[in-house]
């Protein structure tokens, strides 16, 4: 049942701060996407692939791993939007910029693999 979500076109989910931060347990991506798709949400889903609660700059490979987990849970790349967790502006400029650069590079790499 879609309920009031019928008018929602993109749903942003804070996900990166819920995995183990090392890429070993990415089940949160599948859980979030599975619940939404299971309840009939057919809009775009924008999981957070960069944790904004820490200053650590996640490596591109970890961000790609998070993206691939989301794509697998979604059944394909269509409908997944590359996004940081909510609140990136709470980080210092140089941290936010570095995280954004790595997010963009990871997105480009994943897009090249999935066409």
N, C-alpha and C positions, 0 to 999 in steps of 0.2 A: 504494500500500500504506500503510495507516494505522499499522501497527506498534503501538507503545505509546501512540500519541496518541488511541486510542479513548476514553480516560477523561478527556481534557482538554476542558473546556467553553469556556474562554477562554484565548487565547494572547496575552501581552503582548510587543510588539516595540519595541525602541528604534529609532526611525526618524528623528526630527527632527534628530538630530546627524549623520545620514548624507546629508542633502540639501545643497544648496549654501547654505542659509540665506537665500536671497533669493526662492525660489519659481520659479527658472528651470529647475531640474532636479529633478523630483520622481519620477524613475524608480524610486527605491528603494522607494517605496510599492507600485508595481505589481509589482516584482520579489519583494518579501516575500510579498505576498498571492498572486501567481501561483504561486509555489513551494508554498505551503501548500495552496491549493485544488487545484493540479495533483497533489498527493500524497494527495488525498482528505480533507483536514481540513475538516470541516463545522461546526466550532464557531465561536464568535465570535472575531474578531481585533481586538486593541486596539493599533493602531500608536501610537507616541508622536508627538503633534502639536506638542508644545512641548519645545524643547531645554533640558534642565536643566544642561547643562555651561557655559552662558553666563548672564550677568546681564541681557543684552539682553531686553527684553520684546517678544516677537514681536507685530506688529500682528494684529488680528482677521482682516483680509483674507488674510494669509499663512497663518494657521492654517486658515481656510476653504479656501484653495487646496490645502493638504495633505490636508484631509478629502475634498475633491472628487476628488483623484487616487486616493485609496483607494477611494472609492465606485465610481469608474469601473472600477478594476482588479478590484473585487469583483463587478461586474455589478449593483450596487444597494446601497442603504443597509443592508439587512437583514444583520446579522452583523458590522457595524463598530461598535466601541465607542470613544468619545472618551476619550483618555488622554494624560497627559504621558509623556515618556520616564521611565524608571526613575530614582529618586533625587531627586525634587523637593525632598525635605526637606534636601538639601545646600545649597540656596540660603537666603539670609537670608529671614526671614518676609515682609518687604514685597515682595521679588522673587517669591517663591513665590506669594504671594497675588495679585499683579498678573498673573502668568502664568496662574493658575487662573481668574481673572475673565475674561481674554481667551479662554481655552479654552472656558469655559461660554458666553460670548456667541457665539463661532464655532459651537459645537454647536447652540445655539438657532437661529441663522440658517440653518444647513444643514438642520436638521430642518424648519424652516418651508418651505424650498424643496422638500424631498423628501417632506413629509407624513409 
